[in-house]
Amino acid sequence: MSEGHIELVSLTKRFDGVPAVDGISLDVRAGEFFSLLGPSGCGKTTTLRMVAGFVPPTSGTILLDGTDVGSWAPNRRNVNTVFQSYALFPFLNVAENVAFGMKYKSVPKSERKQRVAEALELVQLSGLEQRRPNQLSGGQQQRVALARALVLRPAVLLLDEPLGALDAKLRRNLQVELGALQKQVGITFLYVTHDQEEALTMSDRLAVMNRGQIVQLGTPEEVYNEPADAYVADFLGVSNLMDAEVDPDGSGHGPCRLRLGDFMLEARAGQLDARGAVKLAIRPERVHLHPYEDAAGPNRVPGMVERLVFIGSTTHVYVRLATGSALQALVRNDGSALPYSQGTAVSVALPADALRVLPDPGISAAEIRDETLGDQVLDLTS
């Protein structure tokens, strides 16, 4: 059996009686790139630190390849951790930083040089062995930290927001490189991030966390296209959330009929047997804008353009519907001029197969957006 299988069973951590991680169970397959995704304070980093051995669990079990390691010291676990801060020794050169941990793992001197060379080649830093950390860029320093972890050949590599300190362009480049590197080495990666793009780009599977619990688990495609609730829909990528009411005679078998203000809509995804107040979710790329006069057809709602944000490959068009709901549409840049400006009246088409009915958590769509953003800054250019 391949090494690197992680199993968490009813894992809980309380600080002063308050649960930071609240009885989560999780199975991470050997050789998998698995991400824990969520806002600050959701419990993802505490979970990672318990797997690493830096934080003892209050209760529950941590199994590594079938062995309960919950009470083991960090150095006894066949795992290694890469931090956001790099934690390189400034007085050591690149090769010495990478080799440092092998001194305490009884790796023969004759083998260390070869393993350092192999690790640096993996992270594309061959030829920089003699440089000090202050002579490297941020991206290069992060690669050194990765090499230092990989050179010990752990069964599991734990990564705590390792790209968080890098600029947007470099972060995107390293996302691709890190995903490819994981496939090359075949080590289990358990990755913690609050960045939705990172989780979607690199993960085989991911778990979305909120308030110490896992609220949805699946592949990036499953979680993005089929969010379990309004929290997941709004946190993972951009989602238009609208407060709606199910038509009493319009739910059950087949499509669900709903009332959005004075307009009737049909939805074909999500909780189609819902009753009463619900949330309607639709991704911006599935919203279609038409001239105001072109109001014929199902699932059309009139609206007015409030603003446009150009981000290069696409333009975000912010629309206020006649119902009062606000939503975004993405218009791809094909070189032609947009027929919209602030104040343009439009007809907004919401395809039934793209409209998803979600349980109503009892708070407004705006409050859900505030909660999922937390203390993050929304940057439309990154």
Secondary structure, 3 states (H helix, E strand, C coil): CCCCCEEEEEEEEEECCEEEEEEEEEEECCCCEEEEECCCCCCHHHHHHHHHCCCCCCEEEEEECCEECCCCCHHHCCEEEEECCCCCCCCCCHHHHHHHHHHHCCCCHHHHHHHHHHHHHHCCCCCCCCCCHHHCCHHHHHHHHHHHHHCCCCCEEEEECCCCCCCHHHHHHHHHHHHHHHHHHCCEEEEEECCHHHHHHHCCEEEEEECCEEEEEECHHHHHHCCCCHHHHHHCCCCEEEEEEECCCCCCCCCEEEEECCEEEEECEECCCCCCEEEEEECHHHCEEEECCCCCCCCEEEEEEEEEEECCCEEEEEEEECCCCEEEEEEECCCCCCCCCCCCEEEEECCCCCCEEEECCCCCHHHHHHHHHCCCCCCCCC
